[in-house]
Each structure stands twice: as structure tokens, then as C-alpha cells.
Amino acid sequence: MEHFPKRIMFDTNLLVKFTFIYNKEDKGVSLPKRLAKLRPLLTSFEKLNFLNIMTRWNELELRDILMKLKLDEIILESGYTVKEFADAEENIRLNKGQIDGVNMIILSFFNHSEHRVEPMKDEEMDMNRINKLSQEGFSTFDIILIYQAELNKCEYFVTLDKDLYLSKMLEKEFKVKIISAKNFMQKIEH
């Protein structure tokens, strides 16, 4: 049995799912099965049962994704169809209140993470290594976040991305253990 708290880093895809959970709960909507399965992990995160590390790279990617999702929501609410998104994106922009709302979501994740924000540690990242792995088909942001987890001495990088947690190449390339959210939840429950 492992001792917790451990230093971990969540992949952005998990933070986005946590945002969906909060959004549905705020609206009083029941959670779909896939989100309901993640609720116990979110609860552990909220209770600070482990030390989640967030770097500015997490913040940057999360902001990009949440801004895009918010814009897509507004476009749909404005009556555009998915096929008309390109036209709509030329005409519709997020207003200050919507941008502030996204920034508040990000701040809430930082508040539930380790209280000090780790530096980006860019100077320690080998850009050739990142480039090589991105040429293998991995997302550049995923590689940067895994690298950040390693540089910040995290024991686990927790993700929903099978291409990451099943990759033998990444397992050999990084010291940090890349693990599925399901396997991580099993570890913290025992």
C-alpha cells in the first residue's frame, strides 16, 4: 500500500473534465457516467489528499481550452450551427466578464493545488527532446506537461489519454510515472 500525499500533476484533460463536473453540478444536472466516475478523484483533489502541482504551462493550456469551449458555447447559443463556426468566430468574441469567468475557474484549480506555484523551469527543458517526441505524434503540450511533472519531482502524471499512459516510449523517456485517472484513484483509495 502506498502512502499519500504524493506529488502529482493532472493532465489538462482532467482539469477540463473537473470543470464540466462543476458546471453540471451548478446547473443541478446529473452527471453523465464518465464524469460521475471522476467525481471521487475531484473530491480527493478538493480535500488536498495529495499534492497537485500546477505550473504556468498547465494554466496556459487550460486557459486556451476553456476559452475555446466558452466561445463554442456562445456561438451555439447565438444560433450558429457547427458548420458556421468559422464565420461565427470572426464575429463573436468573449467579453470581459466571460474571460474573467474562465480566469476564475483557473484560479480555483490553483487554489486547490499545492499553495506555491512551481516555476515553469523552461531553462531545464530540452527542446530537442520535446521536438523529437512531438515528431512521434505526441501533443507538444502533453510532452511539456509531462516534462514539467518530472522537473517538479512529481511521482505521477495523471491523465485520461491512453496514448500517454500506455506508451512504452514515454515510460522509457521520463522518470515520472504516467498513469490513468482510474489507476490513480485505485491507488489513493487503498
QUILINNOR-V669194 format. One record per backbone hydrogen bond with DSSP energy under -0.5 kcal/mol. CO is the residue of the C=O (numbers start at 1). NH is the residue of the N-H. E is the energy in kcal/mol with one decimal. If there is no record, write none. Layout:
co=CO nh=NH e=E
co=CO nh=NH e=E
//
This chain:
co=6 nh=8 e=-0.6
co=6 nh=51 e=-2.6
co=7 nh=155 e=-3.2
co=7 nh=156 e=-1.2
co=8 nh=53 e=-3.1
co=9 nh=158 e=-2.6
co=11 nh=14 e=-1.1
co=11 nh=15 e=-1.3
co=12 nh=16 e=-2.4
co=13 nh=17 e=-1.8
co=14 nh=18 e=-2.5
co=15 nh=19 e=-1.8
co=16 nh=20 e=-2.0
co=17 nh=21 e=-2.2
co=18 nh=22 e=-2.5
co=19 nh=23 e=-2.6
co=20 nh=24 e=-2.6
co=21 nh=25 e=-2.7
co=22 nh=26 e=-2.8
co=23 nh=27 e=-1.5
co=24 nh=29 e=-2.8
co=25 nh=28 e=-1.1
co=32 nh=35 e=-0.6
co=32 nh=36 e=-2.8
co=33 nh=37 e=-2.0
co=34 nh=38 e=-0.5
co=35 nh=38 e=-1.1
co=35 nh=39 e=-0.8
co=36 nh=39 e=-0.7
co=36 nh=40 e=-0.5
co=38 nh=42 e=-2.2
co=39 nh=43 e=-2.5
co=40 nh=44 e=-2.2
co=41 nh=45 e=-2.2
co=42 nh=46 e=-2.7
co=43 nh=47 e=-2.0
co=44 nh=49 e=-2.5
co=45 nh=48 e=-1.3
co=50 nh=52 e=-1.1
co=51 nh=8 e=-2.7
co=52 nh=114 e=-3.5
co=54 nh=118 e=-0.7
co=55 nh=59 e=-1.8
co=56 nh=60 e=-2.8
co=57 nh=61 e=-2.3
co=58 nh=62 e=-2.8
co=59 nh=63 e=-2.5
co=60 nh=64 e=-2.1
co=61 nh=65 e=-2.4
co=62 nh=66 e=-2.9
co=63 nh=67 e=-2.6
co=64 nh=68 e=-1.9
co=65 nh=69 e=-2.7
co=66 nh=70 e=-2.5
co=67 nh=71 e=-2.5
co=68 nh=72 e=-2.6
co=69 nh=73 e=-2.2
co=70 nh=74 e=-2.3
co=71 nh=75 e=-2.6
co=72 nh=76 e=-2.3
co=73 nh=77 e=-2.5
co=74 nh=78 e=-1.4
co=75 nh=80 e=-1.8
co=76 nh=79 e=-1.7
co=81 nh=84 e=-1.2
co=82 nh=85 e=-1.5
co=84 nh=88 e=-2.6
co=85 nh=89 e=-2.9
co=86 nh=90 e=-0.8
co=87 nh=90 e=-0.7
co=87 nh=91 e=-0.7
co=88 nh=91 e=-1.2
co=88 nh=92 e=-2.6
co=95 nh=99 e=-2.4
co=96 nh=100 e=-2.8
co=97 nh=101 e=-1.9
co=98 nh=102 e=-1.9
co=99 nh=103 e=-2.4
co=100 nh=104 e=-2.1
co=101 nh=105 e=-1.7
co=102 nh=106 e=-2.0
co=103 nh=107 e=-2.4
co=104 nh=108 e=-2.1
co=105 nh=109 e=-1.5
co=106 nh=110 e=-2.1
co=107 nh=111 e=-2.5
co=108 nh=112 e=-1.1
co=110 nh=113 e=-1.3
co=116 nh=118 e=-0.6
co=121 nh=124 e=-1.2
co=122 nh=125 e=-1.6
co=125 nh=127 e=-0.9
co=126 nh=130 e=-2.0
co=127 nh=131 e=-2.7
co=128 nh=132 e=-2.6
co=129 nh=133 e=-2.2
co=130 nh=134 e=-2.3
co=131 nh=135 e=-2.0
co=132 nh=136 e=-0.6
co=133 nh=136 e=-0.6
co=133 nh=138 e=-1.6
co=134 nh=137 e=-1.4
co=139 nh=143 e=-2.3
co=140 nh=144 e=-2.6
co=141 nh=145 e=-2.7
co=142 nh=146 e=-2.5
co=143 nh=147 e=-2.6
co=144 nh=148 e=-2.8
co=145 nh=149 e=-2.5
co=146 nh=150 e=-2.3
co=147 nh=151 e=-2.9
co=148 nh=152 e=-2.1
co=149 nh=154 e=-2.9
co=150 nh=153 e=-1.8
co=155 nh=177 e=-1.8
co=156 nh=9 e=-1.9
co=156 nh=158 e=-0.5
co=157 nh=179 e=-2.6
co=158 nh=11 e=-3.0
co=159 nh=181 e=-1.4
co=160 nh=162 e=-0.8
co=161 nh=164 e=-1.3
co=161 nh=165 e=-2.1
co=162 nh=166 e=-2.0
co=164 nh=167 e=-1.0
co=167 nh=171 e=-1.6
co=168 nh=172 e=-1.9
co=169 nh=173 e=-1.9
co=170 nh=174 e=-2.3
co=176 nh=178 e=-0.6
co=177 nh=157 e=-2.7
co=177 nh=179 e=-0.6
co=179 nh=159 e=-2.4
co=180 nh=184 e=-2.3
co=181 nh=185 e=-2.6
co=182 nh=186 e=-1.9
co=183 nh=187 e=-1.8
co=184 nh=188 e=-2.1
co=185 nh=189 e=-1.6
co=186 nh=190 e=-1.0
//
